[in-house]
Amino acid sequence: MQCFVYASLRKADSYLWMAQRDAFDTLPEPLVLLLGELRFVMEVQLDEQRKLPVEDTEQVLEHLRLQGWHLQLPPQETLATANHPAYTHSPRDDRDGDDRDE
């Protein structure tokens, strides 16, 4: 299967594999918001015999066939944690001793 890989410019080490080049209108809106702007990285011929360094080839192919895309997140990160406030915002700094809510 011919597929196209894009890197997220918003989310480091996150890649989107697509069955069709530039078919961004097929993506769910939350995914578009998570990844932000995408940069084309490469076009690759993918089949069951090809080993990928990070992803499971069969899972990537299944996602491409079923939904037209596959999301590759950094190791140890899941889609559930990718947009969690604890991972996207710095903790509040209370070193000034003022812990009143304003």
N, CA, C and O atoms as a DFTB+ gen file, in Angstrom:
408 C
 N C O
     1  1       0.837      -1.175       0.000
     2  2       0.000       0.000       0.000
     3  2       0.887       1.244       0.000
     4  3       1.824       1.358       0.790
     5  1       0.574       2.159      -0.890
     6  2       1.275       3.433      -0.924
     7  2       0.716       4.311       0.195
     8  3      -0.502       4.440       0.326
     9  1       1.588       4.913       0.999
    10  2       1.106       5.796       2.060
    11  2       2.006       7.018       2.169
    12  3       3.121       7.054       1.649
    13  1       1.479       8.012       2.864
    14  2       2.115       9.322       2.941
    15  2       2.243       9.704       4.410
    16  3       1.289       9.578       5.177
    17  1       3.417      10.167       4.792
    18  2       3.697      10.448       6.200
    19  2       3.917      11.949       6.382
    20  3       4.638      12.589       5.616
    21  1       3.274      12.490       7.417
    22  2       3.361      13.912       7.743
    23  2       3.815      14.066       9.187
    24  3       3.452      13.261      10.045
    25  1       4.605      15.094       9.454
    26  2       5.037      15.414      10.816
    27  2       4.209      16.578      11.334
    28  3       3.929      17.530      10.606
    29  1       3.823      16.492      12.590
    30  2       3.109      17.590      13.234
    31  2       4.108      18.684      13.587
    32  3       5.163      18.403      14.156
    33  1       3.779      19.926      13.254
    34  2       4.635      21.048      13.628
    35  2       4.305      21.536      15.035
    36  3       5.077      22.290      15.626
    37  1       3.164      21.112      15.573
    38  2       2.751      21.503      16.919
    39  2       3.199      20.498      17.967
    40  3       3.600      20.882      19.066
    41  1       3.135      19.222      17.637
    42  2       3.366      18.150      18.609
    43  2       4.617      17.376      18.211
    44  3       4.603      16.613      17.245
    45  1       5.687      17.575      18.952
    46  2       6.977      16.956      18.624
    47  2       6.888      15.435      18.544
    48  3       6.184      14.799      19.328
    49  1       7.606      14.869      17.596
    50  2       7.704      13.416      17.415
    51  2       6.360      12.744      17.173
    52  3       6.182      11.571      17.503
    53  1       5.415      13.478      16.601
    54  2       4.102      12.923      16.257
    55  2       3.961      12.939      14.741
    56  3       4.245      13.939      14.082
    57  1       3.516      11.807      14.206
    58  2       3.419      11.652      12.759
    59  2       2.047      11.132      12.379
    60  3       1.431      10.361      13.115
    61  1       1.582      11.564      11.225
    62  2       0.315      11.105      10.691
    63  2       0.589      10.359       9.393
    64  3       1.151      10.915       8.450
    65  1       0.185       9.090       9.357
    66  2       0.293       8.262       8.163
    67  2      -1.056       8.337       7.458
    68  3      -2.097       8.197       8.099
    69  1      -1.047       8.559       6.139
    70  2      -2.299       8.670       5.396
    71  2      -2.294       7.770       4.166
    72  3      -1.266       7.569       3.520
    73  1      -3.482       7.234       3.863
    74  2      -3.639       6.380       2.688
    75  2      -3.682       7.209       1.408
    76  3      -3.313       6.720       0.340
    77  1      -4.133       8.469       1.507
    78  2      -4.191       9.367       0.353
    79  2      -3.439      10.649       0.688
    80  3      -3.561      11.186       1.789
    81  1      -2.676      11.120      -0.257
    82  2      -1.891      12.340      -0.020
    83  2      -2.805      13.549       0.165
    84  3      -3.728      13.771      -0.619
    85  1      -2.538      14.315       1.198
    86  2      -3.228      15.574       1.498
    87  2      -4.738      15.427       1.684
    88  3      -5.475      16.381       1.436
    89  1      -5.214      14.266       2.110
    90  2      -6.657      14.042       2.315
    91  2      -7.062      14.458       3.728
    92  3      -7.680      13.682       4.458
    93  1      -6.712      15.679       4.105
    94  2      -6.930      16.143       5.471
    95  2      -8.403      16.304       5.825
    96  3      -8.756      16.315       7.004
    97  1      -9.268      16.428       4.820
    98  2     -10.705      16.566       5.089
    99  2     -11.309      15.278       5.649
   100  3     -12.454      15.288       6.102
   101  1     -10.568      14.178       5.629
   102  2     -11.061      12.907       6.179
   103  2     -10.727      12.750       7.663
   104  3     -11.169      11.792       8.298
   105  1      -9.957      13.672       8.214
   106  2      -9.509      13.558       9.609
   107  2     -10.550      14.103      10.582
   108  3     -11.220      15.089      10.278
   109  1     -10.694      13.476      11.744
   110  2     -11.581      14.014      12.778
   111  2     -11.043      15.364      13.277
   112  3      -9.832      15.558      13.379
   113  1     -11.949      16.280      13.582
   114  2     -11.551      17.620      14.012
   115  2     -10.636      17.620      15.243
   116  3      -9.668      18.381      15.270
   117  1     -10.910      16.783      16.274
   118  2      -9.998      16.783      17.430
   119  2      -8.558      16.412      17.054
   120  3      -7.608      16.923      17.647
   121  1      -8.403      15.536      16.083
   122  2      -7.066      15.150      15.632
   123  2      -6.384      16.316      14.925
   124  3      -5.193      16.558      15.125
   125  1      -7.127      17.027      14.110
   126  2      -6.592      18.194      13.407
   127  2      -6.131      19.244      14.416
   128  3      -5.064      19.837      14.260
   129  1      -6.941      19.469      15.450
   130  2      -6.590      20.448      16.481
   131  2      -5.355      20.006      17.269
   132  3      -4.502      20.831      17.598
   133  1      -5.258      18.725      17.568
   134  2      -4.117      18.196      18.315
   135  2      -2.811      18.368      17.543
   136  3      -1.809      18.817      18.100
   137  1      -2.826      18.011      16.264
   138  2      -1.598      18.003      15.470
   139  2      -1.217      19.364      14.911
   140  3      -0.036      19.634      14.695
   141  1      -2.202      20.226      14.673
   142  2      -1.903      21.527      14.079
   143  2      -1.425      21.371      12.645
   144  3      -1.836      20.453      11.937
   145  1      -0.557      22.276      12.229
   146  2      -0.043      22.249      10.863
   147  2       0.837      21.017      10.654
   148  3       1.611      20.629      11.530
   149  1       0.700      20.414       9.476
   150  2       1.463      19.209       9.144
   151  2       2.443      19.494       8.012
   152  3       2.158      20.278       7.107
   153  1       3.599      18.847       8.077
   154  2       4.628      18.965       7.042
   155  2       4.828      17.591       6.417
   156  3       5.045      16.607       7.125
   157  1       4.754      17.522       5.084
   158  2       4.976      16.259       4.386
   159  2       6.407      15.794       4.626
   160  3       7.355      16.564       4.475
   161  1       6.552      14.504       5.010
   162  2       7.868      13.948       5.313
   163  2       8.321      12.978       4.233
   164  3       9.434      13.085       3.719
   165  1       7.443      12.020       3.888
   166  2       7.855      11.022       2.903
   167  2       6.664      10.235       2.371
   168  3       5.586      10.202       2.965
   169  1       6.905       9.614       1.241
   170  2       5.974       8.674       0.632
   171  2       6.646       7.312       0.722
   172  3       7.836       7.179       0.437
   173  1       5.876       6.294       1.122
   174  2       6.480       4.983       1.332
   175  2       5.524       3.880       0.876
   176  3       4.308       3.986       1.035
   177  1       6.095       2.831       0.311
   178  2       5.335       1.634      -0.039
   179  2       5.364       0.725       1.183
   180  3       6.429       0.272       1.601
   181  1       4.198       0.462       1.751
   182  2       4.123      -0.304       2.994
   183  2       3.384      -1.615       2.757
   184  3       2.294      -1.627       2.184
   185  1       3.982      -2.716       3.201
   186  2       3.310      -4.015       3.166
   187  2       3.666      -4.774       4.438
   188  3       4.500      -4.324       5.224
   189  1       3.032      -5.925       4.638
   190  2       3.190      -6.695       5.878
   191  2       4.639      -7.115       6.154
   192  3       5.013      -7.309       7.310
   193  1       5.448      -7.256       5.116
   194  2       6.826      -7.710       5.295
   195  2       7.771      -6.586       5.728
   196  3       8.868      -6.853       6.219
   197  1       7.358      -5.362       5.551
   198  2       8.231      -4.234       5.892
   199  2       8.178      -3.955       7.391
   200  3       7.097      -3.796       7.959
   201  1       9.320      -3.898       8.017
   202  2       9.411      -3.599       9.451
   203  2       9.564      -2.094       9.636
   204  3      10.351      -1.448       8.944
   205  1       8.808      -1.551      10.569
   206  2       8.913      -0.135      10.909
   207  2       9.656       0.005      12.233
   208  3       9.512      -0.849      13.108
   209  1      10.445       1.060      12.397
   210  2      11.246       1.193      13.616
   211  2      10.434       1.406      14.890
   212  3      10.850       0.967      15.962
   213  1       9.289       2.066      14.794
   214  2       8.516       2.389      15.994
   215  2       7.154       1.708      16.002
   216  3       6.745       1.161      17.026
   217  1       6.464       1.734      14.904
   218  2       5.090       1.252      14.826
   219  2       5.004      -0.208      14.389
   220  3       5.925      -0.749      13.777
   221  1       3.875      -0.828      14.720
   222  2       3.560      -2.175      14.263
   223  2       2.985      -2.061      12.847
   224  3       1.935      -1.449      12.651
   225  1       3.660      -2.640      11.878
   226  2       3.275      -2.507      10.474
   227  2       1.844      -2.955      10.225
   228  3       1.099      -2.273       9.522
   229  1       1.447      -4.086      10.787
   230  2       0.091      -4.593      10.563
   231  2      -0.960      -3.638      11.113
   232  3      -2.014      -3.458      10.503
   233  1      -0.685      -3.028      12.256
   234  2      -1.636      -2.078      12.839
   235  2      -1.741      -0.818      11.972
   236  3      -2.838      -0.303      11.756
   237  1      -0.614      -0.329      11.482
   238  2      -0.629       0.842      10.606
   239  2      -1.456       0.539       9.361
   240  3      -2.315       1.332       8.978
   241  1      -1.202      -0.599       8.732
   242  2      -1.947      -0.976       7.528
   243  2      -3.439      -1.118       7.804
   244  3      -4.263      -0.688       6.997
   245  1      -3.793      -1.718       8.937
   246  2      -5.206      -1.873       9.289
   247  2      -5.877      -0.510       9.451
   248  3      -6.974      -0.296       8.935
   249  1      -5.233       0.403      10.157
   250  2      -5.795       1.743      10.338
   251  2      -5.928       2.474       9.001
   252  3      -6.925       3.155       8.759
   253  1      -4.932       2.334       8.141
   254  2      -4.995       2.981       6.833
   255  2      -6.152       2.436       6.007
   256  3      -6.836       3.196       5.322
   257  1      -6.376       1.132       6.065
   258  2      -7.476       0.524       5.303
   259  2      -8.844       0.906       5.865
   260  3      -9.775       1.183       5.108
   261  1      -8.964       0.921       7.197
   262  2     -10.262       1.166       7.830
   263  2     -10.651       2.634       7.883
   264  3     -11.803       2.980       7.620
   265  1      -9.695       3.511       8.224
   266  2     -10.060       4.913       8.421
   267  2      -9.273       5.886       7.547
   268  3      -9.564       7.082       7.528
   269  1      -8.278       5.373       6.823
   270  2      -7.519       6.225       5.918
   271  2      -6.340       6.939       6.552
   272  3      -5.622       7.664       5.863
   273  1      -6.119       6.752       7.860
   274  2      -5.010       7.411       8.548
   275  2      -4.583       6.605       9.768
   276  3      -5.331       5.772      10.281
   277  1      -3.355       6.876      10.218
   278  2      -2.819       6.263      11.437
   279  2      -1.996       7.314      12.162
   280  3      -1.164       7.985      11.551
   281  1      -2.223       7.460      13.461
   282  2      -1.495       8.429      14.271
   283  2      -0.338       7.752      14.991
   284  3      -0.531       6.767      15.704
   285  1       0.853       8.278      14.804
   286  2       2.046       7.790      15.505
   287  2       2.465       8.849      16.510
   288  3       2.922       9.929      16.136
   289  1       2.304       8.529      17.798
   290  2       2.679       9.434      18.882
   291  2       4.049       9.059      19.424
   292  3       4.529       7.953      19.176
   293  1       4.683       9.962      20.158
   294  2       5.977       9.627      20.764
   295  2       5.842       8.423      21.688
   296  3       4.758       8.178      22.216
   297  1       6.906       7.675      21.891
   298  2       6.853       6.537      22.815
   299  2       6.353       6.982      24.186
   300  3       6.647       8.093      24.626
   301  1       5.604       6.124      24.855
   302  2       5.063       6.358      26.197
   303  2       3.953       7.395      26.231
   304  3       3.560       7.828      27.314
   305  1       3.438       7.806      25.086
   306  2       2.350       8.768      25.076
   307  2       1.169       8.142      24.358
   308  3       1.337       7.467      23.341
   309  1      -0.023       8.366      24.888
   310  2      -1.232       7.868      24.250
   311  2      -2.071       9.052      23.822
   312  3      -1.829      10.181      24.251
   313  1      -3.043       8.801      22.989
   314  2      -3.930       9.868      22.546
   315  2      -4.670      10.468      23.734
   316  3      -4.972      11.662      23.731
   317  1      -4.968       9.661      24.752
   318  2      -5.675      10.156      25.931
   319  2      -4.837      11.171      26.702
   320  3      -5.386      12.117      27.265
   321  1      -3.524      10.992      26.736
   322  2      -2.673      11.921      27.486
   323  2      -2.115      13.037      26.618
   324  3      -1.610      14.028      27.144
   325  1      -2.192      12.899      25.323
   326  2      -1.550      13.853      24.424
   327  2      -2.040      15.282      24.616
   328  3      -1.257      16.222      24.472
   329  1      -3.299      15.464      24.934
   330  2      -3.838      16.810      25.073
   331  2      -4.237      17.122      26.505
   332  3      -4.928      18.111      26.748
   333  1      -3.819      16.303      27.452
   334  2      -4.162      16.517      28.857
   335  2      -3.470      17.784      29.351
   336  3      -2.290      17.986      29.064
   337  1      -4.188      18.655      30.098
   338  2      -3.593      19.912      30.569
   339  2      -2.273      19.729      31.314
   340  3      -1.385      20.574      31.203
   341  1      -2.130      18.664      32.054
   342  2      -0.885      18.446      32.798
   343  2       0.310      18.290      31.862
   344  3       1.447      18.535      32.264
   345  1       0.066      17.891      30.639
   346  2       1.148      17.698      29.682
   347  2       1.347      18.903      28.774
   348  3       2.369      19.008      28.096
   349  1       0.376      19.813      28.757
   350  2       0.469      20.936      27.830
   351  2       0.663      22.273      28.508
   352  3       0.934      23.264      27.830
   353  1       0.533      22.339      29.835
   354  2       0.687      23.594      30.566
   355  2       1.682      23.415      31.696
   356  3       1.823      22.324      32.249
   357  1       2.364      24.486      32.030
   358  2       3.270      24.460      33.175
   359  2       2.460      24.525      34.456
   360  3       1.397      25.147      34.479
   361  1       2.935      23.900      35.514
   362  2       2.218      23.999      36.782
   363  2       2.257      25.433      37.297
   364  3       3.175      26.191      36.983
   365  1       1.262      25.792      38.082
   366  2       1.199      27.137      38.648
   367  2       2.345      27.327      39.633
   368  3       2.634      26.440      40.435
   369  1       2.985      28.465      39.572
   370  2       4.120      28.751      40.448
   371  2       3.631      29.542      41.653
   372  3       3.244      30.702      41.521
   373  1       3.648      28.913      42.839
   374  2       3.166      29.555      44.059
   375  2       4.308      29.905      45.001
   376  3       4.102      29.979      46.212
   377  1       5.488      30.118      44.481
   378  2       6.631      30.408      45.346
   379  2       6.518      31.750      46.061
   380  3       7.232      31.987      47.036
   381  1       5.637      32.632      45.598
   382  2       5.508      33.923      46.264
   383  2       4.678      33.826      47.541
   384  3       4.502      34.822      48.242
   385  1       4.164      32.622      47.848
   386  2       3.408      32.403      49.075
   387  2       1.958      32.808      48.976
   388  3       1.208      32.634      49.937
   389  1       1.544      33.337      47.862
   390  2       0.156      33.760      47.680
   391  2      -0.605      32.630      47.020
   392  3      -0.515      32.438      45.807
   393  1      -1.360      31.874      47.819
   394  2      -2.092      30.743      47.256
   395  2      -3.586      31.016      47.210
   396  3      -4.386      30.081      47.181
   397  1      -3.975      32.302      47.202
   398  2      -5.386      32.662      47.078
   399  2      -5.830      32.486      45.635
   400  3      -5.072      32.765      44.705
   401  1      -7.055      32.026      45.452
   402  2      -7.634      31.949      44.110
   403  2      -8.149      33.321      43.733
   404  3      -8.834      33.969      44.525
   405  1      -7.833      33.763      42.552
   406  2      -8.298      35.082      42.107
   407  2      -9.127      34.934      40.881
   408  3      -9.617      35.928      40.344
